[in-house]
Amino acid sequence: MPGIINRREFLHLSLTGTAFLGAGLVNISHKSPGTSVIDKVKLGKTGLIVPRIAMGTGTSGSRRESNQTRIGMQEFVKIARRACDRGVKFFDMADLYGSHTFVREALKEIPRDEVILLTKIWTRGSSWYDTEPVEKTLDRFRSETGSDYFDVVLLHCMMSGNWKEEMKTFTDSLAKKKQEGVVKAVGVSCHSIDALRLAADDPWVDVIMARINPFGTLMDGKPEDIMQILATARENGKGVIGMKIFGEGKNISDDERERSLRYAINSPDIHCMTLGLESVEELDDAVDLVTGSV
């Protein structure tokens, strides 16, 4: 399938150090454990080429903080630096996580044009969050990250099967920002099967972030049902990013982690995945597993 290969093929290519862009892969490098570099894939029809793994910054994220920000700036930058050394030059951020300024600090050491930046807009007001026009939100995001543009901007945590109509102000404004070049691709992160079904078919959506793992943990339906919807999304040219690969920390035994990564890698309908890693050791372990180093 375009943009993906199965694990056996992937391991073979990794071991031989070769790849071809026609399969959606570039720059595979397999060395000894701890030194291999993650491959890249085409993200649907967005025109973006992204690392197969994104560094998630939102584990237990809420009220503009997360496990990744709670470890402190110095440790975050240490992990980000190591991530980039391993080819994980892809940051999954969100306003909800409070991770923009942390990534900005990391980008002081990493050229912006070598990195994929994804962020998400929270759309629901609360006692701790005031919604604002998209233009103002993106200007704030640009200031917080130090980046003039974003590769992907998603509407965060869509749960309604009618989100497109309900979020028209947001979608229209993001479409305009896409035309202006402030955003390269737009889409949604989904937290219900109805929201996911709509996203899979809607022409406004370039990228979908979906919860997926072989155990059905914290997912929006049975894995086979979600995969069927994601197959439709892929056929419609959407870029698909898997999240909750380890069930938000509920499936973290050695066997479960390997099964989860294999499940995502082998799926023809998931282009890449975001992993909420909290240490250099967790990062190295994930990359080694994906590249077949261990």
Contacts in CASP RR format, 6 or more apart in sequence:
PFRMAT RR
TARGET T0000
AUTHOR 0000-0000-0000
METHOD contacts of the structure
MODEL  1
MPGIINRREFLHLSLTGTAFLGAGLVNISHKSPGTSVIDKVKLGKTGLIV
PRIAMGTGTSGSRRESNQTRIGMQEFVKIARRACDRGVKFFDMADLYGSH
TFVREALKEIPRDEVILLTKIWTRGSSWYDTEPVEKTLDRFRSETGSDYF
DVVLLHCMMSGNWKEEMKTFTDSLAKKKQEGVVKAVGVSCHSIDALRLAA
DDPWVDVIMARINPFGTLMDGKPEDIMQILATARENGKGVIGMKIFGEGK
NISDDERERSLRYAINSPDIHCMTLGLESVEELDDAVDLVTGSV
1 234 0 8 1.000
1 268 0 8 1.000
1 269 0 8 1.000
2 22 0 8 1.000
2 23 0 8 1.000
2 24 0 8 1.000
2 42 0 8 1.000
2 44 0 8 1.000
3 22 0 8 1.000
3 23 0 8 1.000
3 24 0 8 1.000
3 25 0 8 1.000
3 41 0 8 1.000
3 42 0 8 1.000
3 44 0 8 1.000
3 271 0 8 1.000
4 23 0 8 1.000
4 24 0 8 1.000
4 41 0 8 1.000
4 267 0 8 1.000
4 268 0 8 1.000
4 269 0 8 1.000
4 270 0 8 1.000
4 271 0 8 1.000
5 13 0 8 1.000
5 23 0 8 1.000
5 25 0 8 1.000
6 265 0 8 1.000
6 266 0 8 1.000
7 262 0 8 1.000
7 265 0 8 1.000
7 266 0 8 1.000
10 39 0 8 1.000
10 265 0 8 1.000
11 292 0 8 1.000
13 19 0 8 1.000
13 25 0 8 1.000
13 28 0 8 1.000
13 39 0 8 1.000
14 28 0 8 1.000
14 30 0 8 1.000
14 36 0 8 1.000
14 39 0 8 1.000
14 291 0 8 1.000
14 292 0 8 1.000
15 30 0 8 1.000
16 30 0 8 1.000
17 28 0 8 1.000
17 29 0 8 1.000
17 30 0 8 1.000
18 28 0 8 1.000
19 25 0 8 1.000
19 26 0 8 1.000
19 27 0 8 1.000
19 28 0 8 1.000
19 39 0 8 1.000
21 42 0 8 1.000
24 40 0 8 1.000
24 41 0 8 1.000
24 42 0 8 1.000
24 49 0 8 1.000
25 39 0 8 1.000
25 40 0 8 1.000
25 41 0 8 1.000
26 39 0 8 1.000
26 40 0 8 1.000
26 49 0 8 1.000
27 37 0 8 1.000
27 39 0 8 1.000
27 40 0 8 1.000
28 37 0 8 1.000
28 39 0 8 1.000
28 291 0 8 1.000
29 36 0 8 1.000
29 37 0 8 1.000
30 36 0 8 1.000
30 291 0 8 1.000
30 292 0 8 1.000
30 293 0 8 1.000
31 37 0 8 1.000
31 293 0 8 1.000
32 293 0 8 1.000
33 284 0 8 1.000
33 288 0 8 1.000
33 293 0 8 1.000
33 294 0 8 1.000
34 86 0 8 1.000
34 284 0 8 1.000
34 287 0 8 1.000
34 288 0 8 1.000
34 293 0 8 1.000
36 86 0 8 1.000
36 287 0 8 1.000
36 288 0 8 1.000
36 291 0 8 1.000
36 292 0 8 1.000
36 293 0 8 1.000
37 86 0 8 1.000
37 87 0 8 1.000
37 287 0 8 1.000
37 291 0 8 1.000
38 51 0 8 1.000
38 52 0 8 1.000
38 53 0 8 1.000
38 86 0 8 1.000
38 87 0 8 1.000
38 88 0 8 1.000
38 287 0 8 1.000
38 290 0 8 1.000
38 291 0 8 1.000
39 51 0 8 1.000
39 52 0 8 1.000
39 291 0 8 1.000
40 49 0 8 1.000
40 50 0 8 1.000
40 51 0 8 1.000
40 52 0 8 1.000
41 49 0 8 1.000
41 50 0 8 1.000
41 51 0 8 1.000
41 52 0 8 1.000
41 271 0 8 1.000
41 272 0 8 1.000
42 48 0 8 1.000
42 49 0 8 1.000
42 271 0 8 1.000
43 49 0 8 1.000
43 50 0 8 1.000
43 185 0 8 1.000
43 207 0 8 1.000
43 239 0 8 1.000
43 241 0 8 1.000
43 271 0 8 1.000
43 272 0 8 1.000
44 234 0 8 1.000
44 237 0 8 1.000
44 238 0 8 1.000
44 239 0 8 1.000
44 240 0 8 1.000
44 271 0 8 1.000
45 206 0 8 1.000
45 237 0 8 1.000
45 238 0 8 1.000
45 239 0 8 1.000
46 152 0 8 1.000
46 184 0 8 1.000
46 185 0 8 1.000
46 206 0 8 1.000
46 207 0 8 1.000
46 239 0 8 1.000
47 184 0 8 1.000
47 185 0 8 1.000
48 116 0 8 1.000
48 151 0 8 1.000
48 152 0 8 1.000
48 184 0 8 1.000
48 185 0 8 1.000
50 90 0 8 1.000
50 116 0 8 1.000
50 151 0 8 1.000
50 271 0 8 1.000
50 272 0 8 1.000
51 87 0 8 1.000
51 88 0 8 1.000
51 89 0 8 1.000
51 90 0 8 1.000
51 116 0 8 1.000
51 272 0 8 1.000
52 265 0 8 1.000
52 271 0 8 1.000
52 272 0 8 1.000
52 273 0 8 1.000
52 290 0 8 1.000
53 88 0 8 1.000
53 90 0 8 1.000
53 272 0 8 1.000
53 273 0 8 1.000
53 274 0 8 1.000
53 275 0 8 1.000
53 286 0 8 1.000
53 287 0 8 1.000
53 290 0 8 1.000
54 88 0 8 1.000
54 90 0 8 1.000
54 91 0 8 1.000
54 92 0 8 1.000
54 116 0 8 1.000
54 118 0 8 1.000
54 241 0 8 1.000
54 272 0 8 1.000
54 273 0 8 1.000
54 274 0 8 1.000
54 275 0 8 1.000
55 79 0 8 1.000
55 80 0 8 1.000
55 83 0 8 1.000
55 88 0 8 1.000
55 90 0 8 1.000
55 91 0 8 1.000
55 92 0 8 1.000
55 274 0 8 1.000
55 275 0 8 1.000
55 276 0 8 1.000
55 277 0 8 1.000
55 283 0 8 1.000
56 68 0 8 1.000
56 91 0 8 1.000
56 92 0 8 1.000
56 93 0 8 1.000
56 274 0 8 1.000
56 275 0 8 1.000
56 276 0 8 1.000
56 277 0 8 1.000
57 66 0 8 1.000
57 68 0 8 1.000
57 69 0 8 1.000
57 91 0 8 1.000
57 92 0 8 1.000
57 93 0 8 1.000
57 94 0 8 1.000
57 97 0 8 1.000
57 98 0 8 1.000
57 99 0 8 1.000
57 102 0 8 1.000
57 103 0 8 1.000
57 276 0 8 1.000
58 66 0 8 1.000
58 67 0 8 1.000
58 68 0 8 1.000
58 92 0 8 1.000
58 94 0 8 1.000
58 96 0 8 1.000
58 97 0 8 1.000
58 99 0 8 1.000
58 276 0 8 1.000
59 66 0 8 1.000
59 67 0 8 1.000
59 68 0 8 1.000
59 248 0 8 1.000
59 249 0 8 1.000
59 276 0 8 1.000
59 278 0 8 1.000
60 66 0 8 1.000
60 67 0 8 1.000
60 248 0 8 1.000
61 67 0 8 1.000
61 96 0 8 1.000
61 97 0 8 1.000
62 96 0 8 1.000
63 96 0 8 1.000
63 128 0 8 1.000
63 129 0 8 1.000
64 95 0 8 1.000
64 96 0 8 1.000
64 97 0 8 1.000
64 98 0 8 1.000
64 128 0 8 1.000
65 97 0 8 1.000
65 98 0 8 1.000
66 97 0 8 1.000
66 98 0 8 1.000
66 99 0 8 1.000
67 276 0 8 1.000
67 278 0 8 1.000
68 76 0 8 1.000
68 79 0 8 1.000
68 97 0 8 1.000
68 99 0 8 1.000
68 102 0 8 1.000
68 276 0 8 1.000
68 278 0 8 1.000
69 76 0 8 1.000
69 97 0 8 1.000
69 98 0 8 1.000
69 99 0 8 1.000
69 102 0 8 1.000
71 278 0 8 1.000
72 102 0 8 1.000
73 102 0 8 1.000
73 105 0 8 1.000
76 102 0 8 1.000
76 105 0 8 1.000
76 106 0 8 1.000
77 102 0 8 1.000
77 105 0 8 1.000
77 106 0 8 1.000
77 109 0 8 1.000
78 280 0 8 1.000
79 277 0 8 1.000
79 278 0 8 1.000
79 279 0 8 1.000
79 280 0 8 1.000
79 283 0 8 1.000
80 91 0 8 1.000
80 102 0 8 1.000
80 103 0 8 1.000
80 106 0 8 1.000
80 110 0 8 1.000
81 106 0 8 1.000
81 109 0 8 1.000
81 110 0 8 1.000
82 280 0 8 1.000
82 283 0 8 1.000
82 284 0 8 1.000
83 89 0 8 1.000
83 277 0 8 1.000
83 283 0 8 1.000
84 106 0 8 1.000
84 110 0 8 1.000
84 114 0 8 1.000
84 115 0 8 1.000
86 283 0 8 1.000
86 284 0 8 1.000
86 287 0 8 1.000
87 287 0 8 1.000
88 283 0 8 1.000
88 287 0 8 1.000
89 110 0 8 1.000
89 114 0 8 1.000
89 115 0 8 1.000
89 116 0 8 1.000
90 115 0 8 1.000
90 116 0 8 1.000
90 118 0 8 1.000
90 272 0 8 1.000
91 99 0 8 1.000
91 103 0 8 1.000
91 106 0 8 1.000
91 115 0 8 1.000
91 116 0 8 1.000
91 117 0 8 1.000
91 118 0 8 1.000
92 118 0 8 1.000
92 241 0 8 1.000
92 274 0 8 1.000
93 99 0 8 1.000
93 100 0 8 1.000
93 103 0 8 1.000
93 117 0 8 1.000
93 118 0 8 1.000
93 119 0 8 1.000
93 120 0 8 1.000
93 145 0 8 1.000
94 119 0 8 1.000
94 120 0 8 1.000
94 122 0 8 1.000
94 156 0 8 1.000
95 119 0 8 1.000
95 120 0 8 1.000
95 121 0 8 1.000
95 122 0 8 1.000
95 137 0 8 1.000
95 141 0 8 1.000
95 156 0 8 1.000
96 120 0 8 1.000
96 122 0 8 1.000
96 156 0 8 1.000
100 119 0 8 1.000
100 141 0 8 1.000
100 144 0 8 1.000
100 145 0 8 1.000
101 144 0 8 1.000
101 145 0 8 1.000
103 117 0 8 1.000
103 145 0 8 1.000
104 144 0 8 1.000
104 145 0 8 1.000
104 146 0 8 1.000
104 147 0 8 1.000
107 115 0 8 1.000
107 145 0 8 1.000
107 146 0 8 1.000
107 147 0 8 1.000
112 147 0 8 1.000
116 151 0 8 1.000
116 152 0 8 1.000
117 145 0 8 1.000
117 147 0 8 1.000
117 150 0 8 1.000
117 151 0 8 1.000
117 152 0 8 1.000
118 150 0 8 1.000
118 151 0 8 1.000
118 152 0 8 1.000
118 153 0 8 1.000
118 154 0 8 1.000
118 207 0 8 1.000
118 241 0 8 1.000
119 141 0 8 1.000
119 145 0 8 1.000
119 150 0 8 1.000
119 152 0 8 1.000
119 153 0 8 1.000
119 154 0 8 1.000
120 153 0 8 1.000
120 154 0 8 1.000
120 155 0 8 1.000
120 156 0 8 1.000
120 157 0 8 1.000
120 189 0 8 1.000
121 134 0 8 1.000
121 137 0 8 1.000
121 153 0 8 1.000
121 154 0 8 1.000
121 155 0 8 1.000
121 156 0 8 1.000
121 170 0 8 1.000
122 129 0 8 1.000
122 131 0 8 1.000
122 156 0 8 1.000
122 157 0 8 1.000
123 131 0 8 1.000
123 155 0 8 1.000
123 156 0 8 1.000
123 167 0 8 1.000
123 170 0 8 1.000
124 131 0 8 1.000
125 131 0 8 1.000
132 140 0 8 1.000
133 173 0 8 1.000
134 169 0 8 1.000
134 170 0 8 1.000
134 173 0 8 1.000
134 174 0 8 1.000
134 177 0 8 1.000
135 173 0 8 1.000
135 177 0 8 1.000
138 150 0 8 1.000
138 153 0 8 1.000
138 177 0 8 1.000
138 182 0 8 1.000
138 183 0 8 1.000
141 150 0 8 1.000
142 148 0 8 1.000
142 149 0 8 1.000
142 182 0 8 1.000
148 182 0 8 1.000
149 181 0 8 1.000
149 182 0 8 1.000
149 183 0 8 1.000
149 184 0 8 1.000
150 182 0 8 1.000
150 183 0 8 1.000
150 184 0 8 1.000
151 184 0 8 1.000
151 185 0 8 1.000
152 183 0 8 1.000
152 184 0 8 1.000
152 185 0 8 1.000
152 186 0 8 1.000
152 187 0 8 1.000
152 206 0 8 1.000
152 207 0 8 1.000
153 174 0 8 1.000
153 177 0 8 1.000
153 183 0 8 1.000
153 185 0 8 1.000
153 186 0 8 1.000
153 187 0 8 1.000
154 186 0 8 1.000
154 187 0 8 1.000
154 188 0 8 1.000
154 189 0 8 1.000
154 207 0 8 1.000
154 209 0 8 1.000
155 163 0 8 1.000
155 167 0 8 1.000
155 170 0 8 1.000
155 171 0 8 1.000
155 174 0 8 1.000
155 187 0 8 1.000
155 188 0 8 1.000
155 189 0 8 1.000
156 189 0 8 1.000
157 189 0 8 1.000
157 191 0 8 1.000
158 167 0 8 1.000
158 188 0 8 1.000
158 189 0 8 1.000
158 190 0 8 1.000
158 191 0 8 1.000
158 192 0 8 1.000
158 195 0 8 1.000
158 199 0 8 1.000
159 190 0 8 1.000
159 191 0 8 1.000
159 192 0 8 1.000
159 195 0 8 1.000
160 166 0 8 1.000
160 192 0 8 1.000
160 194 0 8 1.000
160 195 0 8 1.000
161 192 0 8 1.000
161 194 0 8 1.000
161 195 0 8 1.000
161 197 0 8 1.000
161 198 0 8 1.000
162 198 0 8 1.000
163 188 0 8 1.000
163 195 0 8 1.000
163 198 0 8 1.000
164 171 0 8 1.000
164 198 0 8 1.000
164 202 0 8 1.000
164 204 0 8 1.000
171 186 0 8 1.000
171 204 0 8 1.000
174 183 0 8 1.000
174 186 0 8 1.000
174 187 0 8 1.000
175 186 0 8 1.000
175 204 0 8 1.000
177 183 0 8 1.000
178 184 0 8 1.000
178 185 0 8 1.000
178 186 0 8 1.000
185 206 0 8 1.000
185 207 0 8 1.000
186 204 0 8 1.000
186 205 0 8 1.000
186 206 0 8 1.000
186 207 0 8 1.000
187 199 0 8 1.000
187 204 0 8 1.000
187 205 0 8 1.000
187 206 0 8 1.000
187 207 0 8 1.000
187 208 0 8 1.000
188 195 0 8 1.000
188 199 0 8 1.000
188 205 0 8 1.000
188 208 0 8 1.000
188 209 0 8 1.000
189 208 0 8 1.000
189 209 0 8 1.000
189 210 0 8 1.000
189 243 0 8 1.000
190 196 0 8 1.000
190 199 0 8 1.000
190 208 0 8 1.000
190 209 0 8 1.000
190 210 0 8 1.000
190 211 0 8 1.000
190 220 0 8 1.000
191 211 0 8 1.000
191 220 0 8 1.000
192 220 0 8 1.000
193 220 0 8 1.000
193 221 0 8 1.000
193 225 0 8 1.000
193 226 0 8 1.000
193 229 0 8 1.000
195 220 0 8 1.000
196 208 0 8 1.000
196 210 0 8 1.000
196 220 0 8 1.000
196 226 0 8 1.000
196 229 0 8 1.000
196 230 0 8 1.000
197 229 0 8 1.000
199 205 0 8 1.000
199 208 0 8 1.000
199 233 0 8 1.000
199 238 0 8 1.000
200 208 0 8 1.000
200 229 0 8 1.000
200 230 0 8 1.000
200 232 0 8 1.000
200 233 0 8 1.000
200 236 0 8 1.000
200 238 0 8 1.000
201 232 0 8 1.000
201 236 0 8 1.000
205 238 0 8 1.000
206 238 0 8 1.000
206 239 0 8 1.000
207 238 0 8 1.000
207 239 0 8 1.000
207 240 0 8 1.000
207 241 0 8 1.000
208 230 0 8 1.000
208 233 0 8 1.000
208 238 0 8 1.000
208 239 0 8 1.000
208 240 0 8 1.000
208 241 0 8 1.000
209 241 0 8 1.000
209 242 0 8 1.000
209 243 0 8 1.000
209 274 0 8 1.000
210 220 0 8 1.000
210 226 0 8 1.000
210 229 0 8 1.000
210 230 0 8 1.000
210 240 0 8 1.000
210 241 0 8 1.000
210 242 0 8 1.000
210 243 0 8 1.000
210 270 0 8 1.000
211 218 0 8 1.000
211 219 0 8 1.000
211 220 0 8 1.000
211 226 0 8 1.000
211 242 0 8 1.000
211 243 0 8 1.000
211 244 0 8 1.000
211 247 0 8 1.000
212 219 0 8 1.000
212 223 0 8 1.000
212 226 0 8 1.000
212 227 0 8 1.000
212 230 0 8 1.000
212 242 0 8 1.000
212 243 0 8 1.000
212 244 0 8 1.000
212 245 0 8 1.000
212 263 0 8 1.000
212 264 0 8 1.000
212 267 0 8 1.000
212 270 0 8 1.000
213 219 0 8 1.000
213 223 0 8 1.000
213 244 0 8 1.000
213 245 0 8 1.000
213 246 0 8 1.000
213 247 0 8 1.000
213 251 0 8 1.000
213 260 0 8 1.000
213 263 0 8 1.000
213 264 0 8 1.000
214 223 0 8 1.000
214 259 0 8 1.000
214 260 0 8 1.000
214 263 0 8 1.000
215 223 0 8 1.000
215 247 0 8 1.000
215 250 0 8 1.000
215 251 0 8 1.000
215 256 0 8 1.000
215 260 0 8 1.000
216 222 0 8 1.000
216 223 0 8 1.000
216 247 0 8 1.000
217 244 0 8 1.000
217 247 0 8 1.000
217 248 0 8 1.000
217 250 0 8 1.000
217 251 0 8 1.000
218 244 0 8 1.000
218 247 0 8 1.000
218 248 0 8 1.000
218 250 0 8 1.000
219 226 0 8 1.000
219 244 0 8 1.000
220 226 0 8 1.000
223 263 0 8 1.000
227 267 0 8 1.000
227 269 0 8 1.000
230 240 0 8 1.000
230 267 0 8 1.000
230 269 0 8 1.000
230 270 0 8 1.000
231 268 0 8 1.000
231 269 0 8 1.000
233 239 0 8 1.000
233 240 0 8 1.000
233 269 0 8 1.000
234 240 0 8 1.000
234 268 0 8 1.000
234 269 0 8 1.000
234 271 0 8 1.000
239 271 0 8 1.000
240 269 0 8 1.000
240 270 0 8 1.000
240 271 0 8 1.000
241 270 0 8 1.000
241 271 0 8 1.000
241 272 0 8 1.000
241 273 0 8 1.000
241 274 0 8 1.000
242 264 0 8 1.000
242 270 0 8 1.000
242 272 0 8 1.000
242 273 0 8 1.000
242 274 0 8 1.000
243 273 0 8 1.000
243 274 0 8 1.000
245 260 0 8 1.000
245 261 0 8 1.000
245 264 0 8 1.000
245 273 0 8 1.000
245 274 0 8 1.000
245 275 0 8 1.000
246 252 0 8 1.000
246 256 0 8 1.000
246 257 0 8 1.000
246 260 0 8 1.000
246 275 0 8 1.000
247 260 0 8 1.000
251 257 0 8 1.000
251 260 0 8 1.000
257 285 0 8 1.000
257 286 0 8 1.000
257 289 0 8 1.000
258 289 0 8 1.000
261 273 0 8 1.000
261 286 0 8 1.000
261 289 0 8 1.000
261 290 0 8 1.000
264 270 0 8 1.000
264 273 0 8 1.000
265 290 0 8 1.000
275 286 0 8 1.000
277 283 0 8 1.000
277 286 0 8 1.000
285 294 0 8 1.000
287 293 0 8 1.000
288 294 0 8 1.000
END
